[in-house]
Amino acid sequence: MTYKRTVEKTVEKIIMAIEKSPTVTQQELVNITGLTRRGVEWNLKKLKEDGVIERVGADNGGIGRRK
């Protein structure tokens, strides 16, 4: 149960950071969440696959937004 809450809090932090600043970088998300860069990448991939967020624009300089 603690693991699930931790994951939910991490996902909430990522979503809130993207909503606050759509151009937030992965490194900034590392600092915000305390995850490794790979952990941030995994969470972003999962959120995209689940249709929670989407990337708009180019890979370099694009923005994220909540669907």
C-alpha positions in Angstrom: 0.0 0.0 0.0 2.8 2.4 0.8 4.4 1.7 -2.6 1.2 2.5 -4.4 0.8 5.8 -2.5 4.4 6.7 -3.3 3.8 6.0 -7.0 0.6 8.1 -7.0 2.4 11.0 -5.3 5.2 10.8 -7.8 2.8 10.8 -10.7 0.9 13.8 -9.2 4.2 15.7 -8.8 5.0 15.1 -12.5 1.6 16.1 -13.7 1.5 19.2 -11.5 5.0 20.2 -12.8 3.9 19.8 -16.4 0.7 21.8 -15.8 2.7 24.6 -14.1 5.4 24.7 -16.8 4.7 22.8 -20.0 8.3 23.2 -21.0 9.7 21.5 -17.9 12.7 19.4 -18.6 13.4 15.8 -17.5 16.3 17.1 -15.3 13.9 19.5 -13.6 11.5 16.6 -13.0 14.4 14.6 -11.5 15.0 17.5 -9.0 11.3 17.8 -8.3 10.5 14.1 -7.8 13.8 12.8 -6.5 13.7 10.0 -9.1 16.6 9.0 -11.3 16.5 10.3 -14.9 15.5 6.8 -16.0 12.7 6.8 -13.4 11.4 10.0 -14.8 11.6 8.7 -18.4 9.7 5.5 -17.4 7.0 7.6 -15.7 6.6 9.9 -18.6 6.4 7.0 -21.0 3.7 5.3 -18.9 1.7 8.6 -18.6 1.8 9.0 -22.4 0.8 5.3 -23.0 -2.1 5.7 -20.6 -3.2 8.9 -22.4 -2.8 11.1 -19.4 -0.3 13.5 -21.1 0.8 14.2 -24.6 3.8 15.9 -26.2 3.1 18.8 -28.5 5.8 20.0 -30.9 9.3 18.9 -31.6 11.3 16.4 -29.4 13.7 19.3 -28.6 11.7 22.3 -27.4 8.2 20.8 -27.5 5.9 21.0 -24.6 3.9 18.5 -22.6 0.3 18.9 -21.7 -2.4 17.0 -19.9 -5.0 15.5 -22.2 
